């Protein structure tokens, strides 16, 4: 995968690929933490909050270092913008899936579409607002 990313000449496309990889890594970690916490009898809502927070921190750190190649480790203003973007992405997913499945009565599998669009939308917001050079 590293070779594929290096071979991509377009900087924006390369960043989008790295953004996706960082997001996948953070999601896997988030899921693992959620599962572990649930198996230790922690209430699922609490497990969701904790695992989501950890996933968001890991994704932020990964985006700073790998996606947008910032030289600093933490920037409060960027982190707040990143958090806002993450929340907006989550809201977009929830509202879109609710609209498509509960209001328009499409099959629940259609909910995958907003889930695939959200990373592209949040990438653009993060690139040009949260992590703007």
Buried (B, 14 or more C-beta within 10 A) or exposed (E): EEEEBEEBEEEEEBBBBBBBBBBEBBBEBBEEBBEEBBEEEBEEEEBBEBBBEBBBBBBBBBBBBBBBEBEEEEBEEBBEBBBEBBEBBBEBBEEBBEEBBEEEEBEEEBBEEBEEBBBEBBBBBBBEEBBEE
